[in-house]
Amino acid sequence: MNGSSYPAPGSGIVVIGATGSGKTTFSQDLSKILGYRVIELDAIHWLRNWQEADWDDIRSQVDSLTNEPGWVCDGNYRQVRMVLWPKADTVVWLNYPFLVVFARLLKRSLVRVFRKVELWNGNRERFDSLFLSKDSLFLWLIKSYPRHLKEYPLEFAKPEHRHLQVIRLTNPGQANAWLEAISKR
């Protein structure tokens, strides 16, 4: 997508990107513009005390929530891709540079820790789990970022995903410009 080309999304939209790239905020903004409902995969995945929901239950919920058009779903969980992507017509990939994502993740995480922001089902991020844990979001970003760069283009090229309109946004300014263009339609 170049600066003068702003494709319109369809009625089933998946927003993907690295952890900390802004998928949830972007999805909420897009859903307000389009009047669509938001499906936040993290809210389905994370139970109280950071317990993970069963993947079959998650897939069942996602399948049910995407039966009718008019939704924006944020999240990268490949465990639900086989349910979600066939029902989608648009994938918005927030494919920002690593340092941009790292800085956004750092800012977001510090705000959440110090303000004790409740996330999903009573969960809150903690400083020790963010920076001093094997489950650190920063370690996850370092491991998953290069994998997504390789994996997504291969996924988009698969016959079962060729129906998807892929909108690749490479920086926050481009993402904001796209949202602005969509809001004027």
MDAnalysis code that builds the backbone (N, CA, C; Angstrom):
import MDAnalysis as mda
import numpy as np

u = mda.Universe.empty(555, n_residues=185, atom_resindex=np.repeat(np.arange(185), 3), trajectory=True)
u.add_TopologyAttr("name", ["N", "CA", "C"] * 185)
u.add_TopologyAttr("resid", np.arange(1, 186))
u.add_TopologyAttr("resname", ["MET", "ASN", "GLY", "SER", "SER", "TYR", "PRO", "ALA", "PRO", "GLY", "SER", "GLY", "ILE", "VAL", "VAL", "ILE", "GLY", "ALA", "THR", "GLY", "SER", "GLY", "LYS", "THR", "THR", "PHE", "SER", "GLN", "ASP", "LEU", "SER", "LYS", "ILE", "LEU", "GLY", "TYR", "ARG", "VAL", "ILE", "GLU", "LEU", "ASP", "ALA", "ILE", "HIS", "TRP", "LEU", "ARG", "ASN", "TRP", "GLN", "GLU", "ALA", "ASP", "TRP", "ASP", "ASP", "ILE", "ARG", "SER", "GLN", "VAL", "ASP", "SER", "LEU", "THR", "ASN", "GLU", "PRO", "GLY", "TRP", "VAL", "CYS", "ASP", "GLY", "ASN", "TYR", "ARG", "GLN", "VAL", "ARG", "MET", "VAL", "LEU", "TRP", "PRO", "LYS", "ALA", "ASP", "THR", "VAL", "VAL", "TRP", "LEU", "ASN", "TYR", "PRO", "PHE", "LEU", "VAL", "VAL", "PHE", "ALA", "ARG", "LEU", "LEU", "LYS", "ARG", "SER", "LEU", "VAL", "ARG", "VAL", "PHE", "ARG", "LYS", "VAL", "GLU", "LEU", "TRP", "ASN", "GLY", "ASN", "ARG", "GLU", "ARG", "PHE", "ASP", "SER", "LEU", "PHE", "LEU", "SER", "LYS", "ASP", "SER", "LEU", "PHE", "LEU", "TRP", "LEU", "ILE", "LYS", "SER", "TYR", "PRO", "ARG", "HIS", "LEU", "LYS", "GLU", "TYR", "PRO", "LEU", "GLU", "PHE", "ALA", "LYS", "PRO", "GLU", "HIS", "ARG", "HIS", "LEU", "GLN", "VAL", "ILE", "ARG", "LEU", "THR", "ASN", "PRO", "GLY", "GLN", "ALA", "ASN", "ALA", "TRP", "LEU", "GLU", "ALA", "ILE", "SER", "LYS", "ARG"])
u.atoms.positions = np.array([
    [0.849, -1.182, 0.000],
    [0.000, 0.000, 0.000],
    [0.888, 1.236, 0.000],
    [0.658, 2.143, -0.899],
    [1.422, 3.388, -0.878],
    [0.559, 4.512, -0.317],
    [1.149, 5.668, -0.181],
    [0.470, 6.778, 0.480],
    [-0.815, 7.222, -0.181],
    [-0.973, 6.994, -1.492],
    [-2.179, 7.458, -2.169],
    [-3.223, 6.359, -2.334],
    [-2.927, 5.178, -1.887],
    [-3.828, 4.048, -2.060],
    [-4.316, 3.560, -0.703],
    [-5.613, 3.703, -0.469],
    [-6.187, 3.299, 0.813],
    [-7.336, 2.336, 0.568],
    [-7.046, 1.034, 0.487],
    [-8.120, 0.080, 0.241],
    [-9.114, 0.042, 1.394],
    [-10.362, -0.162, 1.056],
    [-11.413, -0.268, 2.076],
    [-11.436, -1.683, 2.630],
    [-11.658, -1.813, 3.925],
    [-11.754, -3.150, 4.507],
    [-13.119, -3.759, 4.223],
    [-13.211, -5.058, 4.443],
    [-14.482, -5.748, 4.293],
    [-15.266, -5.756, 5.595],
    [-16.038, -6.818, 5.799],
    [-16.904, -6.887, 6.983],
    [-16.435, -7.901, 8.018],
    [-15.326, -8.577, 7.741],
    [-14.687, -9.476, 8.700],
    [-13.202, -9.191, 8.676],
    [-12.714, -8.499, 9.693],
    [-11.352, -7.956, 9.665],
    [-10.535, -8.541, 10.806],
    [-9.349, -9.034, 10.473],
    [-8.403, -9.521, 11.470],
    [-7.232, -8.549, 11.494],
    [-6.867, -8.082, 12.676],
    [-5.719, -7.185, 12.844],
    [-4.608, -7.988, 13.502],
    [-3.474, -8.071, 12.815],
    [-2.333, -8.820, 13.329],
    [-1.129, -7.895, 13.439],
    [-0.148, -8.333, 14.192],
    [1.081, -7.578, 14.373],
    [1.792, -8.081, 15.609],
    [2.990, -7.622, 15.788],
    [3.793, -8.044, 16.935],
    [3.150, -7.600, 18.239],
    [3.481, -8.301, 19.312],
    [2.998, -7.887, 20.621],
    [3.483, -6.471, 20.895],
    [2.573, -5.608, 21.296],
    [2.924, -4.217, 21.557],
    [2.793, -3.292, 20.369],
    [2.400, -3.811, 19.213],
    [2.312, -2.966, 18.020],
    [1.092, -2.048, 18.037],
    [0.122, -2.348, 18.878],
    [-1.068, -1.505, 18.951],
    [-2.298, -2.124, 18.325],
    [-2.332, -3.447, 18.234],
    [-3.460, -4.138, 17.605],
    [-4.797, -3.796, 18.258],
    [-4.829, -3.817, 19.577],
    [-6.092, -3.590, 20.288],
    [-6.595, -2.167, 20.081],
    [-5.726, -1.194, 20.249],
    [-6.123, 0.205, 20.050],
    [-6.557, 0.437, 18.609],
    [-5.783, -0.080, 17.662],
    [-6.117, 0.057, 16.249],
    [-7.478, -0.589, 15.963],
    [-7.695, -1.784, 16.487],
    [-8.965, -2.488, 16.267],
    [-10.140, -1.712, 16.839],
    [-9.952, -1.155, 18.018],
    [-11.022, -0.354, 18.625],
    [-11.321, 0.883, 17.783],
    [-10.276, 1.553, 17.318],
    [-10.477, 2.734, 16.471],
    [-11.190, 2.366, 15.173],
    [-10.744, 1.284, 14.534],
    [-11.352, 0.849, 13.280],
    [-12.811, 0.442, 13.487],
    [-13.082, -0.252, 14.577],
    [-14.465, -0.686, 14.831],
    [-15.394, 0.503, 15.058],
    [-14.896, 1.550, 15.704],
    [-15.720, 2.756, 15.901],
    [-16.033, 3.419, 14.566],
    [-15.039, 3.492, 13.705],
    [-15.235, 4.111, 12.391],
    [-16.271, 3.335, 11.579],
    [-16.162, 2.008, 11.598],
    [-17.019, 1.170, 10.761],
    [-18.333, 0.768, 11.431],
    [-18.428, 0.973, 12.739],
    [-19.607, 0.522, 13.471],
    [-19.636, -0.987, 13.667],
    [-18.473, -1.617, 13.688],
    [-18.356, -3.066, 13.870],
    [-18.086, -3.385, 15.334],
    [-18.336, -4.628, 15.706],
    [-17.990, -5.071, 17.055],
    [-16.530, -5.537, 17.081],
    [-15.930, -5.473, 18.271],
    [-14.535, -5.881, 18.450],
    [-14.494, -7.241, 19.131],
    [-13.643, -8.096, 18.625],
    [-13.360, -9.383, 19.254],
    [-11.895, -9.338, 19.661],
    [-11.648, -9.329, 20.953],
    [-10.277, -9.250, 21.458],
    [-9.852, -10.645, 21.908],
    [-8.955, -11.264, 21.144],
    [-8.568, -12.639, 21.437],
    [-7.921, -12.795, 22.809],
    [-7.162, -11.808, 23.254],
    [-6.558, -11.909, 24.588],
    [-7.622, -12.024, 25.674],
    [-8.730, -11.332, 25.508],
    [-9.802, -11.375, 26.506],
    [-10.459, -12.754, 26.564],
    [-10.444, -13.465, 25.457],
    [-10.988, -14.823, 25.417],
    [-9.952, -15.817, 25.940],
    [-8.706, -15.585, 25.605],
    [-7.616, -16.505, 25.945],
    [-7.254, -16.501, 27.424],
    [-7.192, -15.320, 28.051],
    [-6.700, -15.217, 29.423],
    [-7.831, -15.236, 30.435],
    [-7.820, -16.250, 31.280],
    [-8.759, -16.364, 32.390],
    [-8.149, -15.689, 33.612],
    [-8.844, -15.738, 34.751],
    [-8.319, -15.153, 35.995],
    [-6.957, -15.753, 36.345],
    [-6.134, -14.939, 36.984],
    [-4.803, -15.368, 37.437],
    [-3.921, -15.864, 36.292],
    [-4.113, -15.279, 35.121],
    [-3.310, -15.586, 33.946],
    [-3.371, -17.063, 33.551],
    [-4.488, -17.703, 33.846],
    [-4.686, -19.076, 33.383],
    [-5.165, -19.017, 31.936],
    [-4.688, -19.965, 31.137],
    [-5.077, -19.996, 29.733],
    [-6.345, -20.816, 29.541],
    [-7.251, -20.305, 28.738],
    [-8.460, -21.049, 28.396],
    [-8.087, -22.208, 27.478],
    [-8.942, -23.189, 27.427],
    [-8.756, -24.340, 26.550],
    [-8.900, -23.893, 25.089],
    [-8.004, -24.359, 24.226],
    [-8.012, -23.908, 22.829],
    [-9.282, -24.316, 22.093],
    [-9.835, -25.461, 22.413],
    [-11.104, -25.844, 21.778],
    [-12.220, -24.876, 22.166],
    [-12.232, -24.456, 23.426],
    [-13.226, -23.472, 23.876],
    [-13.015, -22.123, 23.191],
    [-11.765, -21.725, 23.055],
    [-11.452, -20.453, 22.390],
    [-11.916, -20.497, 20.938],
    [-11.573, -21.578, 20.238],
    [-11.985, -21.706, 18.834],
    [-13.507, -21.690, 18.704],
    [-14.187, -22.354, 19.621],
    [-15.651, -22.374, 19.594],
    [-16.227, -20.969, 19.790],
    [-15.676, -20.225, 20.735],
    [-16.146, -18.850, 20.963],
    [-15.890, -17.971, 19.742],
    [-14.691, -18.084, 19.179],
    [-14.344, -17.271, 18.006],
    [-15.253, -17.636, 16.836],
    [-15.497, -18.917, 16.650],
    [-16.386, -19.366, 15.582],
    [-17.774, -18.751, 15.746],
    [-18.282, -18.767, 16.955],
    [-19.602, -18.200, 17.234],
    [-19.627, -16.682, 17.047],
    [-18.596, -16.008, 17.528],
    [-18.551, -14.540, 17.459],
    [-18.380, -14.007, 16.037],
    [-17.922, -14.858, 15.128],
    [-17.671, -14.409, 13.754],
    [-18.703, -14.937, 12.762],
    [-19.812, -15.455, 13.265],
    [-20.845, -15.985, 12.368],
    [-21.539, -14.905, 11.554],
    [-21.680, -13.722, 12.112],
    [-22.326, -12.614, 11.416],
    [-21.265, -11.608, 10.986],
    [-21.441, -10.947, 9.847],
    [-20.461, -9.943, 9.426],
    [-20.474, -8.723, 10.344],
    [-19.445, -7.917, 10.213],
    [-19.367, -6.681, 10.980],
    [-18.532, -6.819, 12.225],
    [-17.319, -7.375, 12.086],
    [-16.439, -7.563, 13.238],
    [-14.992, -7.234, 12.883],
    [-14.283, -6.823, 13.928],
    [-12.835, -6.601, 13.862],
    [-12.240, -7.436, 14.984],
    [-11.336, -8.321, 14.638],
    [-10.723, -9.212, 15.627],
    [-9.231, -8.927, 15.699],
    [-8.730, -8.707, 16.918],
    [-7.294, -8.481, 17.052],
    [-6.631, -9.681, 17.696],
    [-5.484, -10.041, 17.160],
    [-4.716, -11.128, 17.749],
    [-4.006, -11.987, 16.730],
    [-2.924, -12.597, 17.196],
    [-2.045, -13.404, 16.351],
    [-2.133, -14.898, 16.609],
    [-3.025, -15.337, 17.435],
    [-3.029, -16.739, 17.846],
    [-3.203, -17.667, 16.651],
    [-2.142, -18.398, 16.323],
    [-2.279, -19.305, 15.185],
    [-3.199, -20.475, 15.505],
    [-3.442, -20.731, 16.787],
    [-4.336, -21.816, 17.183],
    [-5.792, -21.547, 16.787],
    [-6.135, -20.315, 16.460],
    [-7.505, -20.005, 16.019],
    [-7.557, -19.577, 14.552],
    [-6.413, -19.544, 13.915],
    [-6.354, -19.077, 12.526],
    [-7.267, -19.891, 11.616],
    [-7.320, -21.210, 11.837],
    [-8.117, -22.066, 10.955],
    [-9.616, -21.814, 11.081],
    [-10.040, -21.202, 12.170],
    [-11.447, -20.833, 12.357],
    [-11.691, -19.399, 11.899],
    [-10.744, -18.538, 12.196],
    [-10.917, -17.101, 12.004],
    [-10.679, -16.647, 10.566],
    [-9.556, -17.022, 9.994],
    [-9.199, -16.489, 8.684],
    [-10.157, -16.898, 7.565],
    [-10.716, -18.105, 7.547],
    [-11.682, -18.417, 6.483],
    [-12.927, -17.528, 6.519],
    [-13.276, -17.008, 7.686],
    [-14.450, -16.139, 7.813],
    [-14.116, -14.672, 7.568],
    [-12.849, -14.343, 7.589],
    [-12.415, -12.962, 7.362],
    [-12.337, -12.685, 5.867],
    [-12.433, -11.420, 5.523],
    [-12.162, -11.011, 4.149],
    [-10.986, -10.042, 4.082],
    [-10.558, -9.543, 5.247],
    [-9.482, -8.552, 5.306],
    [-8.558, -8.867, 6.475],
    [-7.257, -8.775, 6.223],
    [-6.258, -8.831, 7.291],
    [-5.492, -7.518, 7.245],
    [-5.455, -6.825, 8.371],
    [-4.636, -5.620, 8.498],
    [-3.412, -6.027, 9.308],
    [-2.245, -5.910, 8.688],
    [-0.989, -6.306, 9.325],
    [-0.249, -5.046, 9.754],
    [-0.157, -4.834, 11.063],
    [0.640, -3.732, 11.604],
    [2.087, -4.204, 11.629],
    [2.761, -4.006, 10.528],
    [4.115, -4.523, 10.318],
    [5.137, -3.408, 10.536],
    [5.226, -2.969, 11.771],
    [6.100, -1.850, 12.125],
    [7.526, -2.329, 12.383],
    [8.502, -1.417, 12.264],
    [9.887, -1.772, 12.590],
    [10.014, -2.226, 14.047],
    [10.974, -3.111, 14.280],
    [11.158, -3.695, 15.609],
    [11.315, -2.627, 16.686],
    [12.137, -1.624, 16.448],
    [12.374, -0.619, 17.489],
    [11.118, 0.192, 17.811],
    [10.284, 0.420, 16.834],
    [9.010, 1.109, 17.078],
    [8.136, 0.252, 17.991],
    [8.048, -1.028, 17.678],
    [7.222, -1.933, 18.480],
    [7.795, -2.073, 19.887],
    [9.105, -2.214, 19.988],
    [9.737, -2.359, 21.305],
    [9.443, -1.135, 22.170],
    [9.590, 0.050, 21.591],
    [9.328, 1.283, 22.348],
    [7.864, 1.365, 22.772],
    [6.953, 0.987, 21.880],
    [5.525, 0.999, 22.221],
    [5.220, -0.004, 23.336],
    [5.825, -1.181, 23.243],
    [5.603, -2.202, 24.266],
    [6.139, -1.740, 25.613],
    [7.298, -1.120, 25.607],
    [7.882, -0.624, 26.856],
    [6.973, 0.427, 27.492],
    [6.539, 1.393, 26.703],
    [5.669, 2.452, 27.229],
    [4.357, 1.869, 27.756],
    [3.725, 1.033, 26.943],
    [2.452, 0.429, 27.342],
    [2.603, -0.378, 28.625],
    [3.646, -1.172, 28.701],
    [3.849, -2.045, 29.859],
    [4.094, -1.251, 31.128],
    [4.918, -0.220, 31.034],
    [5.192, 0.595, 32.219],
    [3.927, 1.307, 32.702],
    [3.145, 1.822, 31.779],
    [1.880, 2.469, 32.155],
    [0.971, 1.461, 32.851],
    [0.849, 0.282, 32.288],
    [-0.024, -0.735, 32.881],
    [0.451, -1.153, 34.271],
    [1.755, -1.300, 34.441],
    [2.294, -1.723, 35.738],
    [2.078, -0.639, 36.784],
    [2.488, 0.582, 36.478],
    [2.445, 1.639, 37.488],
    [1.028, 2.144, 37.766],
    [0.141, 2.056, 36.789],
    [-1.255, 2.454, 37.016],
    [-2.129, 1.279, 37.451],
    [-1.522, 0.106, 37.498],
    [-2.237, -1.118, 37.903],
    [-3.505, -1.315, 37.072],
    [-3.342, -1.197, 35.776],
    [-4.455, -1.320, 34.841],
    [-4.953, -2.766, 34.815],
    [-6.256, -2.925, 35.017],
    [-6.845, -4.262, 34.897],
    [-7.020, -4.580, 33.421],
    [-6.543, -5.737, 33.021],
    [-6.637, -6.149, 31.628],
    [-7.861, -7.040, 31.434],
    [-7.676, -8.331, 31.435],
    [-8.765, -9.255, 31.170],
    [-8.987, -10.111, 32.402],
    [-10.242, -10.213, 32.798],
    [-10.636, -11.106, 33.891],
    [-9.855, -10.856, 35.174],
    [-9.607, -9.593, 35.460],
    [-8.938, -9.222, 36.703],
    [-7.425, -9.278, 36.654],
    [-6.855, -9.649, 35.532],
    [-5.397, -9.756, 35.421],
    [-4.750, -8.385, 35.281],
    [-3.560, -8.287, 35.846],
    [-2.746, -7.074, 35.733],
    [-1.314, -7.484, 35.412],
    [-0.651, -6.648, 34.630],
    [0.766, -6.905, 34.377],
    [1.561, -6.543, 35.620],
    [2.628, -7.310, 35.858],
    [3.505, -7.042, 36.999],
    [4.921, -6.826, 36.483],
    [5.640, -5.965, 37.154],
    [6.999, -5.623, 36.736],
    [7.871, -6.867, 36.629],
    [7.828, -7.721, 37.642],
    [8.710, -8.889, 37.629],
    [8.389, -9.834, 36.476],
    [7.115, -9.996, 36.141],
    [6.776, -10.895, 35.045],
    [7.070, -10.278, 33.680],
    [7.112, -8.970, 33.610],
    [7.428, -8.313, 32.338],
    [8.907, -8.388, 31.999],
    [9.735, -8.216, 33.005],
    [11.161, -8.057, 32.741],
    [12.030, -9.186, 33.284],
    [11.541, -9.922, 34.268],
    [12.394, -10.884, 34.957],
    [11.872, -12.313, 34.854],
    [11.069, -12.596, 33.882],
    [10.415, -13.895, 33.784],
    [10.698, -14.542, 32.436],
    [10.645, -15.862, 32.422],
    [10.762, -16.580, 31.143],
    [9.554, -16.304, 30.247],
    [8.461, -15.802, 30.841],
    [7.257, -15.448, 30.087],
    [7.191, -13.958, 29.746],
    [8.303, -13.268, 29.846],
    [8.374, -11.831, 29.581],
    [7.846, -11.502, 28.184],
    [7.024, -10.457, 28.108],
    [6.549, -10.004, 26.801],
    [7.697, -9.523, 25.918],
    [8.743, -9.025, 26.533],
    [9.890, -8.546, 25.754],
    [10.656, -9.712, 25.140],
    [10.818, -10.798, 25.897],
    [11.429, -12.002, 25.323],
    [10.545, -12.564, 24.220],
    [9.233, -12.544, 24.456],
    [8.303, -13.026, 23.443],
    [8.417, -12.187, 22.170],
    [8.505, -10.885, 22.314],
    [8.657, -10.014, 21.153],
    [9.935, -10.353, 20.390],
    [11.024, -10.509, 21.100],
    [12.307, -10.813, 20.459],
    [12.241, -12.138, 19.703],
    [11.557, -13.124, 20.273],
    [11.451, -14.436, 19.619],
    [10.439, -14.436, 18.477],
    [9.305, -13.786, 18.672],
    [8.216, -13.905, 17.700],
    [8.307, -12.920, 16.535],
    [8.943, -11.782, 16.737],
    [8.984, -10.752, 15.690],
    [9.574, -11.291, 14.375],
    [10.782, -11.884, 14.392],
    [11.322, -12.381, 13.118],
    [10.506, -13.537, 12.533],
    [9.908, -14.341, 13.397],
    [9.088, -15.451, 12.910],
    [7.874, -14.927, 12.145],
    [7.223, -13.892, 12.686],
    [6.057, -13.331, 12.002],
    [6.435, -12.727, 10.649],
    [7.593, -12.105, 10.570],
    [8.025, -11.522, 9.293],
    [8.126, -12.581, 8.203],
    [8.528, -13.786, 8.583],
    [8.640, -14.883, 7.615],
    [7.302, -15.597, 7.424],
    [6.598, -15.795, 8.527],
    [5.394, -16.627, 8.521],
    [4.218, -15.986, 7.789],
    [3.957, -14.720, 8.031],
    [2.750, -14.112, 7.466],
    [2.718, -14.114, 5.941],
    [3.782, -13.701, 5.256],
    [3.711, -13.764, 3.791],
    [3.452, -15.183, 3.269],
    [4.019, -16.182, 3.937],
    [3.771, -17.567, 3.533],
    [2.312, -17.950, 3.765],
    [1.749, -17.503, 4.878],
    [0.333, -17.772, 5.162],
    [-0.573, -17.099, 4.137],
    [-0.276, -15.852, 3.810],
    [-1.109, -15.117, 2.850],
    [-1.107, -15.789, 1.481],
    [-0.004, -16.461, 1.144],
    [0.129, -17.088, -0.168],
    [-0.564, -18.446, -0.265],
    [-0.973, -19.014, 0.855],
    [-1.631, -20.321, 0.826],
    [-2.975, -20.218, 0.103],
    [-3.335, -21.271, -0.643],
    [-4.608, -21.230, -1.376],
    [-5.814, -20.906, -0.493],
    [-5.834, -21.422, 0.728],
    [-6.984, -21.186, 1.606],
    [-7.056, -19.764, 2.145],
    [-5.998, -18.977, 1.914],
    [-5.994, -17.590, 2.396],
    [-5.946, -16.569, 1.260],
    [-6.003, -17.035, 0.045],
    [-5.899, -16.106, -1.091],
    [-7.114, -15.194, -1.224],
    [-8.196, -15.525, -0.558],
    [-9.395, -14.677, -0.598],
    [-9.222, -13.409, 0.237],
    [-8.195, -13.388, 1.079],
    [-8.011, -12.270, 2.006],
    [-7.399, -11.056, 1.318],
    [-7.976, -9.916, 1.573],
    [-7.338, -8.654, 1.208],
    [-6.363, -8.337, 2.346],
    [-5.086, -8.229, 2.034],
    [-4.076, -7.952, 3.055],
    [-3.666, -6.493, 2.949],
    [-3.838, -5.781, 4.042],
    [-3.452, -4.375, 4.118],
    [-2.273, -4.307, 5.076],
    [-1.104, -4.063, 4.528],
    [0.133, -4.052, 5.317],
    [0.512, -2.606, 5.605],
    [0.472, -2.257, 6.881],
    [0.800, -0.899, 7.316],
    [2.156, -0.955, 8.005],
    [3.100, -0.147, 7.544],
    [4.486, -0.308, 7.981],
    [4.957, 0.710, 9.010],
    [4.090, 1.627, 9.397],
    [4.448, 2.561, 10.470],
    [3.165, 3.175, 11.030],
    [3.216, 3.691, 12.246],
    [2.010, 4.254, 12.860],
    [1.397, 5.408, 12.070],
    [2.212, 6.219, 11.423],
    [1.678, 7.314, 10.615],
    [0.841, 6.799, 9.459],
    [1.317, 5.756, 8.815],
    [0.565, 5.150, 7.717],
    [-0.739, 4.544, 8.236],
    [-0.683, 3.916, 9.397],
    [-1.893, 3.338, 9.996],
    [-2.914, 4.431, 10.307],
    [-2.456, 5.533, 10.871],
    [-3.362, 6.647, 11.179],
    [-3.951, 7.254, 9.913],
    [-3.131, 7.375, 8.871],
    [-3.624, 7.912, 7.598],
    [-4.682, 6.989, 6.997],
    [-4.471, 5.686, 7.097],
    [-5.448, 4.727, 6.581],
    [-6.764, 4.840, 7.349],
    [-6.682, 4.901, 8.679],
    [-7.900, 5.068, 9.486],
    [-8.623, 6.364, 9.122],
    [-7.864, 7.421, 8.940],
    [-8.453, 8.716, 8.563],
    [-9.162, 8.607, 7.217],
    [-8.519, 7.937, 6.249],
    [-9.137, 7.769, 4.931],
    [-10.412, 6.935, 5.023],
    [-10.390, 5.894, 5.827],
    [-11.577, 5.045, 5.994],
    [-12.709, 5.840, 6.641],
    [-12.370, 6.708, 7.575],
    [-13.404, 7.483, 8.282],
    [-14.107, 8.475, 7.364],
    [-13.495, 8.819, 6.240],
    [-14.075, 9.795, 5.315],
    [-14.892, 9.142, 4.209],
    [-15.009, 7.839, 4.228],
    [-15.782, 7.148, 3.176],
    [-17.246, 7.131, 3.492],
])
